[in-house]
Amino acid sequence: MKFVYVCSPLRGDIETNIRRAHGYCRFIIQRGELPLAPHAIFTAFLDDTIPQERRLGMALGIELLKRSDELWVFGKRITEGMRSEIEVAEERNIPIVYFDERCEKSTFHAEP
């Protein structure tokens, strides 16, 4: 079973984005893999609108990413936080797989 890091937006409509992340986790589980979605977990006790807590959440997420087997990017919009995660995955040679919002594989490499 692979550890799959979920890379999707959080900022903006946080409630909707967390709900989407939960759906992406379900999608990953249905494929027999273990999802890691720190932005859907850490927001239960860290406030993303407080800069210090956002930085802490991002740092914790990066630690999980470093231990992941793959990074799965969902959607066509890449946020600043997502860009950081993608860069870490590239630096560490962690495979990156892109999906659209409907969880269909995409050959499109999302841009900021």
C-alpha positions in Angstrom: 0.0 0.0 0.0 1.4 3.3 -1.1 1.2 6.5 1.0 -0.4 9.1 -1.3 -0.1 12.8 -0.4 -3.2 14.8 -1.4 -2.3 18.1 -3.0 -5.4 20.3 -3.4 -6.4 23.9 -2.6 -7.3 24.9 1.0 -7.6 28.7 0.9 -10.6 30.5 -0.4 -13.7 28.5 0.4 -12.1 26.4 3.1 -15.2 24.3 4.0 -15.8 23.3 0.3 -12.1 22.7 -0.2 -11.8 20.4 2.8 -14.9 18.5 1.7 -13.3 18.1 -1.7 -10.1 16.8 0.0 -12.2 14.2 1.8 -13.6 13.1 -1.5 -10.1 12.8 -3.0 -9.1 10.7 0.1 -12.1 8.4 -0.6 -10.9 8.1 -4.3 -7.4 7.2 -3.1 -8.7 4.6 -0.7 -10.9 3.0 -3.4 -7.6 2.4 -5.3 -6.1 0.6 -2.4 -3.7 3.3 -1.3 -3.4 5.3 1.9 -4.3 9.0 1.6 -2.5 11.7 3.5 -4.3 15.0 3.4 -2.8 17.3 6.0 -4.9 20.3 5.0 -8.0 18.3 5.8 -6.6 17.0 9.1 -4.6 19.9 10.6 -7.4 22.4 10.1 -9.2 20.6 12.9 -6.8 22.1 15.4 -4.8 24.8 13.5 -6.3 28.0 12.1 -5.1 28.6 8.5 -6.0 32.3 8.8 -3.4 32.8 11.6 0.0 33.1 9.8 2.0 31.3 12.4 -0.4 28.4 12.5 -0.5 28.2 8.7 3.3 28.0 8.6 3.2 25.2 11.2 0.6 23.3 9.2 2.6 23.7 6.0 5.8 22.5 7.8 4.0 19.5 9.2 2.5 18.7 5.8 5.9 18.8 4.2 7.2 16.3 6.7 4.4 14.0 5.7 5.1 14.6 2.0 8.8 13.6 2.5 7.6 10.2 3.8 5.0 9.7 1.0 5.4 7.4 -2.0 3.5 9.7 -4.4 2.0 13.2 -4.7 -1.4 13.4 -6.3 -2.4 16.9 -7.5 -6.1 17.6 -7.9 -7.6 20.4 -9.9 -6.4 22.9 -12.5 -5.6 25.7 -10.1 -2.3 25.6 -8.2 -2.2 27.6 -5.0 1.0 28.9 -3.4 0.9 26.1 -0.8 0.4 23.5 -3.5 3.3 24.9 -5.5 5.5 24.4 -2.4 4.4 20.8 -2.1 5.0 20.1 -5.8 8.5 21.7 -5.6 9.4 19.5 -2.6 8.1 16.4 -4.5 10.2 17.3 -7.5 13.3 17.9 -5.4 12.9 14.5 -3.7 12.0 12.7 -6.9 8.6 11.7 -5.5 6.3 10.7 -8.4 3.6 13.3 -9.2 0.2 12.3 -10.7 -2.2 15.0 -11.9 -6.0 14.7 -11.8 -8.8 17.1 -12.5 -11.5 18.0 -10.0 -13.5 14.9 -11.0 -10.6 12.6 -10.2 -9.9 11.8 -13.8 -6.2 11.5 -14.7 -4.9 14.6 -16.5 -2.0 15.1 -18.8 -2.4 18.8 -18.1 0.2 20.0 -15.6 -1.6 22.7 -13.7 -0.2 26.2 -13.6 -0.5 28.8 -10.9 
